């Protein structure tokens, strides 16, 4: 693969609400930035977060997915702050 080409990667992620495992096809730029993703398992869809694809089951209400996404973002930001404090 040429370094200038996007990099497709198959990943396994848990549903952000219930944890059910879903297969995701994610496409990253040569710099490692998430470009796009799609869930290849039946019954799920991507909930894109800037640097990492998140997945959710289709049967969860959008409000429940939104709440879970906010919690996930908050946890990630807290972990990043903790890492900066340790340096």
N, C-alpha and C positions, 0 to 999 in steps of 0.2 A: 504494500500500500504506500502510495506517495504521501509525504508529510503534509501536502496541501489539501488532501482529501478529508472529508468528514468521516468519522469513525462510528459505525453502528455497533452497538453492544447489547446483548441479551442479558437482562438483569432480573433478579427475583426480589420483589418488594412486598411487604405486608400491607394490607388495606389500612389506611390511616385511621379508620374507625374501629374495625373489628380484628385486624391482624391476619385475615385470610391471605394466603400467599398467592401472588399474581405474577405472571411473567410479563416483562416489559421490554420492548425493543426501543432503546434510547439511541439517539444520534448526537454525537459530540463533535464540536469543531476541532481542528488540529490543536487549538490552544486549550482544549478541555471544557469549553463552555457547552452547556446543554442547548441543543438546537431544537429538538422535537422529540416526542415520545408517543408510543401507542401501547396499550395493553393487548397482548396477544392471547391471554387466557379469556375464556368466555365469562361474561358477567362483570366486567370491570372497565374502568376508564382512568386516564391519567389526570392528575391534579398537579399541574406543573408548578414547581417552586424554582426560583432562579437558577440554582446550581445543581439541583437534584430532582429527578422525577419522583413524584409521589403518586400512589394509586388508591382508588377507592372502589368498592363494589357498587354496581349500578343500583342495587336495591336500597341503599342508604339515602335518606332525604338530604337535599342540598344544605339545609341548615345544620344538620349533624356533621356533614363533611366540612363545612365552613368552620364550625367550632373546633373540630379536630385539627384542622390545618392551622388555626390560630394558636392552639396549644403547642403544636409541633414547632412552629416558627419561634414561639416564645422560648421553648426549651433549647433550640439551636442557638438563639441569641444569647441566652444565659451561659451556655457552654463556651461560646466564643469569648464572652467577657471573662469567664473564669480562666481561660487559657492566657488571655492578655495579662491578667493579674499575676499569674505565675511567672511571667517573664521578667 
